[in-house]
Amino acid sequence: MYLLLYPQHFEKPARRPSGEPDERSDLRDQGRIPKGNDAGTRKAKGIFLALFLIPIPAHALETQAAQAYMVDFNTGTVLLEKNADQLMVPSSMSKIMTAHLVFERLKNGDIGLDDMLYVSEKAWKMQGSKTFVPLNGNVSVRDMLLGAIVQSGNDACIVLAEGLSGSEAAFAEEMTRKAHEMGAKQSTFVNATGWPDEGHMTTAKDLALIAERTIRDFPKEYDEYYSLKEFTFNNIKQGNRNPLLYKDIGADGMKTGHTDGGGYGLVASAKQGDRRVILVINGLPSSKARDAEATALINWGFGHFKNYKIFGKGDVVETADVWSGVEKTVSLVAGEAVEITLPRSQRKDLQVKVVYNTPLAAPLKAGDKVGEIEVTIPEKGVQKIPLLAAKDVKMAGFFTRTRNSIQYLLWGK
């Protein structure tokens, strides 16, 4: 039996004016949707969700970035990929890994935001973007975090590295080890700043993973630090170098980077409504090109794709008949949340099929896997989600089971 179901799990339908015909009722009258459970006994049951919407033509997208990677934060769906596994010079984008380690130390209680750190001559003399730390002075962990994230201060990064690990080299080894632990296995950090150094390499995909983990593991710290547009230290006010924070596209962090070897790059995160995307681009010829490319790609990621929530974890998907149970039916629920990211033009092709043997045999325990939800995703194949019994159903007594067996032999039900 196949049930044609309207996409109530995707979008709430608008209220119909009084007296307007119900298209769903019309489909029932035409026999395209069964009335009740009139299909008889079946061994598998499918629900196809058809979205009656006008398709939007898909357009191929090209980027002038040497490396690019964009992923949907909620579903992990890759929206754009160009040389994403190619080793590249990350420049100051490395600082998201520096900040990640500091956030971890704060969370573990190893350090506090008000702890004071010593400014060495190495930190004070560091070239490039600066927070302008005082030689032989003492500065707070909080100020150095803000200096590293908002001002991209190389000197602030070295102060943090030396204060937390004794030396910048030791801190860089921790950065590499932590990156590998979280799955960014192609990354090797030689310093805490992203300053050009032999062997200091990563990939666009690795940087996106580090960005994702930062947002998931430290959501409060991410909101507090990465969205700030300016920071004043040592009476010097500097603006955030992330150009997307000044645009109305939902950007709320991450980090820019530039070196002669790496070109202009950016790790960005933006949120619109319930969706968040993470973008990494690198190898652009200028800051202007980086700004324009990042803006265009994020707008494309939100405009071209949409997330469709099929089921939440524990949502009732179907009601199944039960053989020889104290109850005749049991609700079946989704074992996992089902959310899909698709190009808007492909939503009409999304299919969801619920498959299980019926009737289910008692006894059943809540959480027993009794079937699967098969989500057919255009151009990506089938994703399977466990279908579970919602509650316990005990086996009926001897006489009830005997009567059921006789009824089945005589009438087939």
N, C-alpha and C positions, 0 to 999 in steps of 0.2 A: 504494500500500500504506500502511496506517495501523497503527502499532504503539501499543497501549495500554501505557503504561509507568508503573510505580509510582514515587512521588516520592522516589527515593533521593537526589536532589540537594537535597531540602528537609529531610527529617528521617530520621535513621537508624532503621530499623524495630527494634522490640524483638525480642529472640531468642525464637523459638517453642519451647515445651516439646517434648520428644522425642515423636514420633508425631503431633503436631498437623498437620493437612493444610495444604498450601501453597496459598493462594487463587490465587496467580499460576499454579500448575500447573493448578488447576481451570479457570481462564479459558482456558488453552491447550487443555485438553481440550474446552472448549465452542466453540473456534474463534475466540475473541475476541482472542487473541494468537497470531500465526503461530508455527509451530514452525520455527525456522531461517529460511532465505531461500527460502520456498516460494511467494512471490508472483509469481515470474517477473520479466521485464524491465519496468521502470517508468520513466517520465519525471520523476516527482517523487515524493518520499518524505516522508511526514509522521510526526512523532512527537507524539502528544497525551498530555500529562501530566494524568491525572485524579486528583484528590485525594479519596479516599474518607473524608471527614471530615464531621462534623455541622456545618452552617452556624450561625454566630452572628448573630442579627439585628443589622442596622446601626441606629444611632441618630443622628439629627441632633444637632449640638451647637451651642449658642448661648453667647456670651460677652458679659459686660457691658463689656468693654474697648472703647474707642472705635476702637482699631486693634489688630489681632492677626495674627500670622503664625507658623506652626510648620512646620518642614521636617525631613525625615530627613537626617541628615548623610551617610550612606553613599550613598544613591541620589538625593538631591535631590528626592524626592517631597514635594510640598506637602501637609501633613496638615490645615492650618487656615489660612484666609485671610479677613480682614475688614478692608476699607479699607487693605490692605497697601501700596498705592501712594499713599496720601493723605499729603500733607505734614503733618508734625506737629513739635511742639517736643520734642526728645529729652532735654532736661535733662542730668543727669549720665551718662546712657547714652552721651553723646558721648565720654566718657573712654575707651571701648574703642578709639576711633580714635586718641586721644592716645597710649595705651599701644602701639598697633600701630606707630606711627611710631618710638617709642623702641626697641621691639624690633628694628625694621628697622635703625636706626642702630647698635645693638649688634652685630647680625649682620654688618653691613658693616665693622665695626671703626672706625667714626667716633668712637665713644665707648666707655668702659668702665664697668662697674658701680661701680668705686671712684673714678671721676672725681668731682671736687668741683665743685659749682655754686653760684653766688652767689645769695643771697636779697635781692631788691630790695625797696624799700618797697611797690611795687605788689603783689608776692606776699604780703608780710607783712600788709598791710592788707585783703587779700581776704576778703570775708564768706562766709557759708554754711558748709558742712562744711569742717573745717580739720584739717591735720596739725600745726599750731602750729610752723611753721618760725621760726627766730630772725632778727630783723632784722639785715641786713648780715653774717649768718653764712655759712658754707659747709657744704653738705650733699651727701651722695653721691647719685649717680644711682640706686643700689639703693634707698636709703631713700625717695627721691621716687617711684619706681615703686610701692613698697609703700604709700606714703601715698596715691597717686592711686587705686590699685586696691582696697586693703583698706579704707582710711578715707574714700575719696571726697574727699580733700583738694583743695579748689580752689587753695589756696596752693601745694601740691606740683605741681599741673599747670602753674601759671604759672612756677614755678622751672624745670621741665623745658623748657617752651616757650621761655623767654628764654635758657636755657643752650644749647639746641640750634640755635635759629634767630635769636637776637638780639632778637626781640620776639615777644609773643604773637600779634600780627596776622600776622606772617610765618609763624609756625608754623601758624596756622589756615589760611592759604592752602595750605600743604603738605598739611594734613589733607584739604582739599577736593580738591586735585589727585590725591592718592593714592587717595582714595575713588572718584573718577571712573575712574582707571586700572583699578581692580579690578572696576568695573561698577556701583558704587553712585552712579549718575549724577544722582540727584535730591537728593543731599546737598550742603549748603552749610554749612561750619563757619566761624563768625566769631570764635570764641574756643576755648580749649583745655579749658574747664571744663564747658560746657553752661549757663553762667549766662545768664539771659534776655537776648537781644540780637536786634535786628531783623535778619531774614534768616537767623538760625541755625536751619536746618530740615533734616529728613531724613524717611525713611519707615521703616515697620516692616520692609519687605523689604530695604531698604538696610542697616539695622542687623544683620539676620540674615546678610547676605552678609559684612559686615565681621567679625562674630563667627566665621563659618565660616573665613574666610581667616586670621584670627588663630590658630585652632586648627590649621589645616593648615600654615601657614607657620612657626609658632613653637610646636610642640607641647611642647617642654621648658619654655619660658618660661611657657606657659599653665598647665601643671601646677604649676609652682613658685609662681606668684604668685596666680592667681585662686581657688585653693581654700583659701587661708589664712583662718582664722576670726578672727584677731586680729593686731594689730601695735602695738608700743610704740615711740613716738618722743618725744624730749624728756621722758622719764619719764611719758608719758601713754599709757595702754593704751586702744585702741579696738577694738571688734569689727567684723567685716565686716558691711556693711549688707544683704548678700544673704540674705534669710530662708530660702531653699531649702537653703543649705549646712547648716542645722541639722536638716534632715529626712532621713529614710531613703528618698529617691526617686532617688538617683544623681546629684544635682546636684553639679557641680564648678566652677562659675563662672557668671557674667559680672558684670553691673553693674545696680544699681538707679538710678532717677532720679525726681526730683520737682520741679516748679515749679507755680506757680498756673496758668500758661498751658497746661502739658502734662499736668497731673494726675500720678498715680502710675504709673510704668512700670518695666519690667524686661526686660533681655536675659538669658536663661538658657540654659545648656547642661546637659544631663543624660545620663548614660550608664548603661544597664542591659545587662549581657552584652556582646554585640557591637554593639548598637545605640546610637546617640547621636541625640538630637533637639536642635534649637535653637528656642527660643521667644522671641518679642518681643511684649510687650503694653504698651499705654500708655492714658492717659486714664481710669484707675481713680479712684474718689472718695476712697480712703483707703489707707493702707499695709496695713490689715487685709484690705481687699477685694483688693488686689494679691497678697498672700500666698496667700489662699484660691484666687483665680482661677488663679494660676500653678501651684499644687500640683495642682489639679483637672485643668488642661489637660495637664500633663506626665504625670500618671497615665493620662489618657485616651489620649494619644499612644502610650504603651507598651502599654496594655492593649487598645486597639481595633485597632491595626495590628501587622503582623508583617513582617519581611523574609524573603523566600524566595530562597535562592541556587540558581539554576538550573544554571549552569555557571561554572567558573572559566576565566580566560583560558588557552588551551592544553589544556583538557580535551578528551578524545576523545569526540565526539558520535556518530559513526557510522563504519562501514567501507564504502567504496564499491568497486564493481568498476572495473577499469581496462582499457580497450581498447588492445590492441597495445603493452603495456608489458612490461618485463622482469619486473615483478611483477604479479600478477593483481588485487591489491587495495591500497588505501591508506587509512590512517586519516584522518578528517576531524575538525578541531578547531575550537573556538570562538575567533574572532579577538579577542573581548573578554569580560571577565567579565560575567555576566548576573545581576543581583540586583534584585529587585522588591519594593517596599513596597506591601502591600495591606491593606485591612480584612480581618480574620480571616474575616469572613462571606463574602468573595468568593474565597477561595482555591480553592474547588471549581470556579470558572469560569475559572481561569487555564489557557491552552493554549499549548503550545510546538510548533511545526511546523518540521521540517528539510526544506528544499527544495533539490534539485540535479538536474541532468540525469545520467542514468546509461545506459551506463557512461561514465566519464570518459576522455577521450582522452589518451594519452601523447604527448609527454613532459609531465611535471608538475614544478614546482619547489616546494620547501617554502615555504609562505606564499602560494601562488597562491590567489586567491579562486575557489571552485568552486560556491558557492551561498550560501544565507542561512539563518539561524535566525530564524523569525518568532515573536515572543512576543505573543500577543493578551492585552492587559491589560483587564479589565473596566472599562467606561466611559471608557477612555483610548485605545483603538485598538491598532494593531500597532506594535511596536518591532522593527526589523530589525538583526541582528548578522551580520557576515561569517562565512562558513563556509570554512575554509582547509584546503589539503592539508598533512598533517603532515610529509611528507618528499619528497625528489626521487624521481621514477619515470622512468627513461630509456625511450626508445622501443625496442621489441624489434627484432631483426634482420629483414632482408628476408624470409627464408623463414618465420619465425614469423608475420610480418604477413600473408603470403600464405596460410598455413595457416588463420589466424584468419578471413580474409575468406571462404575457401571454406566453412569450418564455419558461418559466419553465413548464407551463401547457402543452404546445404543444410538446416541445422537451426535457424536463427534464433538462434544463440547462439555 
